[in-house]
Amino acid sequence: MKGILRFAIGALCALTIAGVYAQPPGLAGLVWLDNNLEFDLNAGNLVATGAIGTTIALGNQNPVCITKAPNSLNINLDLAALTGISGLPTINLTGTALSGGSQIQWTTGPVDINLCLQSSQTGLPVDILIKRITGASLLVNLTLLSSPYFSSVCNDNFYVQMTPTGGDQFNFIGLELYAFCVESSFTRINGTVRDLDYVIHSGPVPEPASMLALGTGLVGLLGLRRRKK
């Protein structure tokens, strides 16, 4: 059971970062400037149907720090390093700033995994083949904090808070699994990570002059620069 949970949580973390080549407008542009973020999963469920029908609560997990290149939202996330499950691949992700930069949606299409987890790794009664991620999405609203949030896991201050919006339609991970690590119509399990409650923090502390202009609604965050530490 723990192996499946670590994989699901790792995939969630992977989805919190995606990429564009030009700095997006609004608060998304501030996140774009930063080189890391904190992902904190409060709750969620892994719902399985098919050969095995069950619902597994992901539970309140410890926050994790994810690094990325500055001036980009792109990342190649090593799931094996993140989850501790040997054999998981590196996932390439894509994302989009929406609503004038007040939202970010991170998505991925099918990603082949092809990893058999022994029952001793998962706590389930049978071995499970993680065949692929069939698709995934995280959609978040961005909020500018009045004072920076300090992340102990990243050892950094962040000025943007991100929370999920759009329900299960826009916040999910689809999984194709097989019982006994045998691919057939009789052993297939359709898994969905859903009912997600999480908080993401990122975004460097803006220059005071830029903060004042933002607060009065005169300018966006397109020209914000990261304050030197």
Buried (B, 14 or more C-beta within 10 A) or exposed (E): BEBBBBBBBBBBBBBBBBBBEEBBBBBBBBBBBBBBBBBBBEEBBBBBEBBBEEEBEBEEBEBBBBEBEEBBBBBEBBBBEBBEBEEBBBBBBBBBBBEEBBBBBBBBEEBEBEBBBEBEBBEBEBBBBBBBBBBBBBBBBBEBBEEBBEBEBBEBBBBBBBEBEBEBEBBBBBBBBBBBBBEEEEBBBBBBBBBBBBBBBBBBBBBEEBBEBBEEEEEBBBEBEBEEE
